[in-house]
Amino acid sequence: MSGLDLAYVRIDDMREAELRDLLGKLNKLVEAVDYQIDNWCTFDPTDDIGIMGNDIAELRLHQHRNDLISQISRVTARLQALEQQRREQEQRRQAEEQRRRQQAEEEQRRQRQQAETHRRQQQQPPPVGARVFILARGDDPYKICRRAFGNGMLYLNMEYYGPLTNGGRSNGRLTEETARHLPDGARLVYP
């Protein structure tokens, strides 16, 4: 058997490359046995002992061939099982990658929706009666509102809590008019 003793071969413990190498060796052995069977020479037919020995030897060759074919089937089945495992692992890996990609896309979509919702909320005027800060630079709410609404509109539209210093704040409560028309140079910020 050219140094290949199948009694000591543990197919389940072999790596794929070793299995493919073994499969090649087994196929070559089958070819060698087939050659021996096809070119078998019989002994003198008058020699009964020779004929019996010849038949036994040929029978052993066939048995050896059957053993080799059985081993080839085992090796082939093991290779197919390894290939199936590799395909399943690849499918699991791709499914995991797709799941992570979907999670990342969903998170990005959620963040975009939050940003868009926040942007729309900032664009919309606060509800009437909402308590806000008026932020302005180098001016006070009275002057800001006077430019926007005309003289005296400040007291009509806001509860005034004092002048607005440079970069400072003045508390006010929005009315419907100030909710519709923000003063130039000022912005409203929720406390």
C-alpha positions as CSV (number, residue, x, y, z in Angstrom):
1,M,0.0,0.0,0.0
2,S,3.0,2.3,-0.6
3,G,3.4,3.1,3.1
4,L,-0.3,4.1,3.5
5,D,-1.8,2.1,6.4
6,L,-5.5,3.0,6.5
7,A,-5.9,1.2,9.9
8,Y,-4.1,4.2,11.5
9,V,-5.7,7.0,9.5
10,R,-8.1,9.1,11.6
11,I,-10.1,11.0,8.9
12,D,-12.1,13.1,11.3
13,D,-8.9,14.6,12.8
14,M,-7.3,15.5,9.4
15,R,-7.2,19.0,7.9
16,E,-8.7,19.6,4.5
17,A,-5.3,19.7,2.7
18,E,-4.4,16.4,4.3
19,L,-7.7,14.9,3.3
20,R,-7.2,16.0,-0.3
21,D,-3.7,14.5,-0.3
22,L,-5.0,11.2,1.1
23,L,-7.8,11.2,-1.5
24,G,-5.2,11.5,-4.3
25,K,-3.1,8.6,-2.9
26,L,-6.2,6.4,-2.5
27,N,-7.2,7.1,-6.1
28,K,-3.7,6.1,-7.3
29,L,-3.9,2.9,-5.3
30,V,-7.2,2.0,-6.8
31,E,-5.7,2.6,-10.3
32,A,-2.8,0.3,-9.4
33,V,-5.1,-2.4,-8.1
34,D,-7.3,-2.1,-11.2
35,Y,-4.2,-2.5,-13.3
36,Q,-3.3,-5.7,-11.4
37,I,-6.8,-7.1,-11.8
38,D,-6.9,-6.2,-15.5
39,N,-3.5,-7.8,-16.2
40,W,-3.9,-10.8,-14.0
41,C,-2.1,-13.9,-15.3
42,T,-3.6,-17.3,-14.4
43,F,-1.5,-20.3,-13.6
44,D,-1.5,-23.6,-15.4
45,P,-5.1,-24.8,-15.5
46,T,-4.0,-28.3,-14.8
47,D,-2.4,-27.3,-11.5
48,D,-5.3,-27.4,-9.1
49,I,-3.3,-25.9,-6.2
50,G,-2.1,-23.1,-8.5
51,I,-5.6,-22.3,-9.7
52,M,-6.9,-22.1,-6.1
53,G,-4.0,-19.9,-5.0
54,N,-4.6,-17.7,-8.1
55,D,-8.3,-17.3,-7.3
56,I,-7.6,-16.4,-3.7
57,A,-5.0,-13.8,-4.6
58,E,-7.4,-12.2,-7.2
59,L,-10.2,-12.3,-4.6
60,R,-7.9,-10.5,-2.2
61,L,-7.2,-7.8,-4.8
62,H,-10.9,-7.2,-5.3
63,Q,-11.4,-7.0,-1.5
64,H,-8.5,-4.6,-1.3
65,R,-10.1,-2.5,-4.0
66,N,-13.4,-2.5,-2.2
67,D,-11.6,-1.3,1.0
68,L,-10.0,1.5,-0.9
69,I,-13.3,2.6,-2.5
70,S,-14.9,2.6,1.0
71,Q,-12.0,4.8,2.3
72,I,-12.4,7.1,-0.7
73,S,-16.1,7.4,0.1
74,R,-15.3,8.3,3.7
75,V,-12.7,10.9,2.7
76,T,-15.1,12.4,0.1
77,A,-17.9,12.6,2.7
78,R,-15.6,14.3,5.2
79,L,-14.4,16.8,2.6
80,Q,-18.1,17.6,1.7
81,A,-18.9,18.0,5.4
82,L,-16.0,20.5,5.8
83,E,-17.1,22.4,2.7
84,Q,-20.6,22.6,4.1
85,Q,-19.2,23.9,7.5
86,R,-17.3,26.5,5.6
87,R,-20.3,27.6,3.6
88,E,-22.4,27.8,6.8
89,Q,-19.7,29.8,8.6
90,E,-19.5,32.2,5.6
91,Q,-23.3,32.5,5.7
92,R,-23.3,33.3,9.4
93,R,-20.5,35.8,8.9
94,Q,-22.4,37.5,6.1
95,A,-25.6,37.5,8.1
96,E,-23.7,39.1,11.1
97,E,-22.2,41.7,8.9
98,Q,-25.5,42.5,7.4
99,R,-27.1,42.8,10.9
100,R,-24.3,45.1,12.0
101,R,-24.7,47.2,8.8
102,Q,-28.5,47.4,9.3
103,Q,-28.0,48.5,13.0
104,A,-25.5,51.2,11.9
105,E,-27.9,52.4,9.2
106,E,-30.8,52.4,11.6
107,E,-28.7,54.3,14.2
108,Q,-27.7,56.9,11.5
109,R,-31.3,57.2,10.4
110,R,-32.4,57.7,14.0
111,Q,-29.8,60.3,14.5
112,R,-30.7,62.1,11.3
113,Q,-34.4,62.0,12.3
114,Q,-33.5,63.4,15.8
115,A,-31.4,66.2,14.1
116,E,-34.2,67.0,11.7
117,T,-36.8,67.0,14.5
118,H,-34.6,69.3,16.5
119,R,-34.0,71.6,13.5
120,R,-37.7,71.8,12.9
121,Q,-38.4,72.5,16.5
122,Q,-35.8,75.3,16.4
123,Q,-37.4,76.8,13.3
124,Q,-40.9,76.7,14.8
125,P,-41.8,79.5,17.2
126,P,-42.2,78.4,20.8
127,P,-45.8,78.0,22.0
128,V,-47.6,81.1,23.3
129,G,-46.8,81.6,27.0
130,A,-43.6,79.5,26.8
131,R,-40.9,80.9,29.1
132,V,-37.8,81.6,27.0
133,F,-34.5,83.6,27.1
134,I,-34.0,86.4,24.6
135,L,-30.4,86.5,23.6
136,A,-28.9,89.6,21.9
137,R,-25.6,91.4,21.6
138,G,-25.1,94.9,22.8
139,D,-28.7,95.8,23.1
140,D,-31.7,95.4,25.4
141,P,-35.1,93.7,24.7
142,Y,-36.8,97.1,24.6
143,K,-34.8,98.3,21.7
144,I,-34.9,95.0,19.9
145,C,-38.6,94.7,20.2
146,R,-39.1,98.4,19.3
147,R,-37.3,97.8,16.0
148,A,-39.4,94.8,15.3
149,F,-42.9,95.8,16.5
150,G,-42.8,99.6,17.0
151,N,-42.6,101.8,20.1
152,G,-44.4,100.4,23.1
153,M,-44.8,96.9,21.7
154,L,-42.4,95.5,24.3
155,Y,-44.8,95.8,27.2
156,L,-47.7,94.6,25.1
157,N,-46.0,91.4,24.0
158,M,-43.6,90.5,26.8
159,E,-43.2,90.6,30.5
160,Y,-40.0,92.6,30.8
161,Y,-37.5,91.7,33.6
162,G,-34.8,94.2,33.0
163,P,-32.3,95.4,30.4
164,L,-30.2,93.0,28.4
165,T,-26.5,93.6,28.8
166,N,-23.9,92.7,26.1
167,G,-24.2,89.0,25.7
168,G,-26.5,88.8,28.7
169,R,-30.0,87.4,29.0
170,S,-33.4,88.8,29.8
171,N,-36.3,86.6,30.8
172,G,-39.6,87.0,29.1
173,R,-42.8,85.2,28.4
174,L,-43.9,84.9,24.8
175,T,-47.3,86.1,23.6
176,E,-48.8,85.3,20.3
177,E,-47.3,88.3,18.6
178,T,-43.7,87.7,19.7
179,A,-44.1,84.0,18.8
180,R,-44.9,85.1,15.2
181,H,-42.2,87.8,14.8
182,L,-38.9,87.3,16.5
183,P,-37.0,90.5,16.9
184,D,-34.0,91.2,14.6
185,G,-30.7,90.2,16.2
186,A,-32.3,88.1,18.9
187,R,-32.9,84.4,19.3
188,L,-35.0,82.5,21.7
189,V,-33.6,79.6,23.7
190,Y,-35.5,77.3,26.0
191,P,-34.3,77.4,29.6
